[in-house]
Amino acid sequence: MAPFNRAAYLVAAKRSPLEVKSAAYTKPGPGQITIKTRAVATNPLDFIKQTVGDLLYDWVKYPIILGSDVAGEVVEVGKGVTRFKVGDRVVGHSIGMAKKHNSPALCGFQEYVNLLTHMSSHIPDSLPYENAAVIPLGLSTAACALFQKDQLGLQFPSSPAAKSTGRTVLIWGGSTSVGVNAIQLATAAGYEVITTCSPRNFELVKRLGAIAAFDYRSSTVVKDIKKAFQGRITAGAISIGQGAAAACMNILGSCKGDRVLSMATYPLDPMNMPKRFVMPTIAYTYLSGMAALWIKAKRYGVRSQFIFGDTLVDNEVGPVVYEQFLPKALADGSFVAAPEPEIVGHGLEEIQRALDVHMKGVSAKKPVVTL
Ligand SMILES: NC(=O)c1ccc[n+]([C@@H]2O[C@H](COP(=O)([O-])OP(=O)(O)OC[C@H]3O[C@@H](n4cnc5c(N)ncnc54)[C@H](OP(=O)(O)O)[C@@H]3O)[C@@H](O)[C@H]2O)c1
């Protein structure tokens, strides 16, 4: 008999809280595994979708199961799967909302989740599920930015780390979930990293591999980073956080090397959504923000594009990261699960609270719910 499954559903595009209900248990297809979920983590994507409704992922039909970050134990493997067996401990990026894959069975906030094997990795016995669950979307987004040919197109990471390329990457927002993964991936690929975060997180980002960290709130931060790049050759930048893209363009404009920028954050702040005239205000903020960035990119001679953190599922970067790099790097300790989980509670009913905690703002922490 199929196991009884439950999920946390977003039932309508009305900013309504998640509702926990029974869900179908779907057997894994070819190239898939099913896990009993032990921990999930939240991402801005989840509360942004809950806030903006059909402005994002309008192809996904309600009721929707959100969630990209899951860790758990394999309970069933699909046809042709040899890399995993029942009982294995894994972490995976659940990509059920991605346009090409659009399927509730592949979404994260449920007790049984189907994962694509090339977006899943074994985790060491020493790594608790709640720590592993923080990895996926941050890692995937960082990997898309650094390694996809249409983004920075850097050489791939390895463990032990690749020989130094002698080039430097700017990662603006190094203490974010995307940033802590980007620092480690870029370092493992043989690049030096200069980053920004709050001073309380300088020690963290340096421990993960950054050679220098600057306070993004400082009035001299752009000038200070330009100085740090003197005598260095850049391989490009990733901008994470509001205002990051414009600052990175300004810095790249004075750097030697590749003036290429991958932008993780769109010019729309989900923490400051309008209360009135919602759609026109969002449309105006977004379009004027995009126009300003386009003008800046021209002015500083920067090639820039936004990242979609799930595009690696359909190119060579997904298997490089989840099959080749991550399992080995976690096992030998050269890559650590970061940021720290902030365990909000236990059970699907607690996921809404985790989203609320995340939306209020976190610092080098990721809300996690154990299941
Ligand atoms: N395009 C995509 O596919 C994609 C995928 C994932 C995430 N994102 C976007 O990437 C951003 C980060 O997401 P996340 O999950 O990594 O975030 P997160 O971990 O929840 O972000 C928290 C961190 O943000 C930092 N921060 C806040 N404002 C900042 C700013 N203006 N500049 C630099 N850092 C700032 C804080 O640093 P301190 O505490 O050190 O001050 C804090 O550690 C969000 O905008 C998110 O929407 C995009």
PDBQT file of the ligand as one rigid body, heavy atoms in Angstrom, charges set to zero:
ROOT
HETATM    1  N1  LIG A 401      17.158  34.523  -9.093  1.00  0.00    +0.000 N 
HETATM    2  C1  LIG A 401      17.033  33.392  -8.399  1.00  0.00    +0.000 C 
HETATM    3  O1  LIG A 401      16.784  32.323  -8.944  1.00  0.00    +0.000 OA
HETATM    4  C2  LIG A 401      17.237  33.459  -6.920  1.00  0.00    +0.000 A 
HETATM    5  C3  LIG A 401      17.364  32.284  -6.174  1.00  0.00    +0.000 A 
HETATM    6  C4  LIG A 401      17.602  32.392  -4.805  1.00  0.00    +0.000 A 
HETATM    7  C5  LIG A 401      17.660  33.651  -4.210  1.00  0.00    +0.000 A 
HETATM    8  N2  LIG A 401      17.487  34.746  -4.981  1.00  0.00    +0.000 N 
HETATM    9  C6  LIG A 401      17.541  36.091  -4.407  1.00  0.00    +0.000 C 
HETATM   10  O2  LIG A 401      18.821  36.257  -3.817  1.00  0.00    +0.000 OA
HETATM   11  C7  LIG A 401      18.700  37.061  -2.659  1.00  0.00    +0.000 C 
HETATM   12  C8  LIG A 401      19.265  36.312  -1.492  1.00  0.00    +0.000 C 
HETATM   13  O3  LIG A 401      18.493  35.155  -1.245  1.00  0.00    +0.000 OA
HETATM   14  P1  LIG A 401      18.962  34.213  -0.056  1.00  0.00    +0.000 P 
HETATM   15  O4  LIG A 401      18.001  33.117   0.096  1.00  0.00    +0.000 OA
HETATM   16  O5  LIG A 401      20.378  33.884  -0.270  1.00  0.00    +0.000 OA
HETATM   17  O6  LIG A 401      18.773  35.276   1.112  1.00  0.00    +0.000 OA
HETATM   18  P2  LIG A 401      18.889  35.177   2.669  1.00  0.00    +0.000 P 
HETATM   19  O7  LIG A 401      19.966  34.241   3.063  1.00  0.00    +0.000 OA
HETATM   20  O8  LIG A 401      17.550  34.969   3.249  1.00  0.00    +0.000 OA
HETATM   21  O9  LIG A 401      19.331  36.680   2.971  1.00  0.00    +0.000 OA
HETATM   22  C9  LIG A 401      19.715  37.079   4.253  1.00  0.00    +0.000 C 
HETATM   23  C10 LIG A 401      21.016  37.807   4.126  1.00  0.00    +0.000 C 
HETATM   24  O10 LIG A 401      20.839  38.920   3.264  1.00  0.00    +0.000 OA
HETATM   25  C11 LIG A 401      21.900  39.813   3.516  1.00  0.00    +0.000 C 
HETATM   26  N3  LIG A 401      21.529  41.096   2.930  1.00  0.00    +0.000 N 
HETATM   27  C12 LIG A 401      20.403  41.793   3.161  1.00  0.00    +0.000 A 
HETATM   28  N4  LIG A 401      20.390  42.908   2.396  1.00  0.00    +0.000 NA
HETATM   29  C13 LIG A 401      21.528  42.892   1.676  1.00  0.00    +0.000 A 
HETATM   30  C14 LIG A 401      22.084  43.792   0.701  1.00  0.00    +0.000 A 
HETATM   31  N5  LIG A 401      21.445  44.899   0.343  1.00  0.00    +0.000 N 
HETATM   32  N6  LIG A 401      23.271  43.455   0.156  1.00  0.00    +0.000 NA
HETATM   33  C15 LIG A 401      23.908  42.334   0.535  1.00  0.00    +0.000 A 
HETATM   34  N7  LIG A 401      23.443  41.462   1.451  1.00  0.00    +0.000 NA
HETATM   35  C16 LIG A 401      22.260  41.745   2.010  1.00  0.00    +0.000 A 
HETATM   36  C17 LIG A 401      22.040  39.786   5.021  1.00  0.00    +0.000 C 
HETATM   37  O11 LIG A 401      23.401  39.974   5.307  1.00  0.00    +0.000 OA
HETATM   38  P3  LIG A 401      23.980  40.507   6.700  1.00  0.00    +0.000 P 
HETATM   39  O12 LIG A 401      23.176  39.852   7.770  1.00  0.00    +0.000 OA
HETATM   40  O13 LIG A 401      25.415  40.097   6.668  1.00  0.00    +0.000 OA
HETATM   41  O14 LIG A 401      23.768  41.993   6.680  1.00  0.00    +0.000 OA
HETATM   42  C18 LIG A 401      21.557  38.351   5.400  1.00  0.00    +0.000 C 
HETATM   43  O15 LIG A 401      22.617  37.515   5.796  1.00  0.00    +0.000 OA
HETATM   44  C19 LIG A 401      17.214  37.406  -2.521  1.00  0.00    +0.000 C 
HETATM   45  O16 LIG A 401      17.004  38.645  -3.137  1.00  0.00    +0.000 OA
HETATM   46  C20 LIG A 401      16.529  36.307  -3.291  1.00  0.00    +0.000 C 
HETATM   47  O17 LIG A 401      15.277  36.684  -3.787  1.00  0.00    +0.000 OA
HETATM   48  C21 LIG A 401      17.283  34.682  -6.316  1.00  0.00    +0.000 A 
ENDROOT
TORSDOF 0
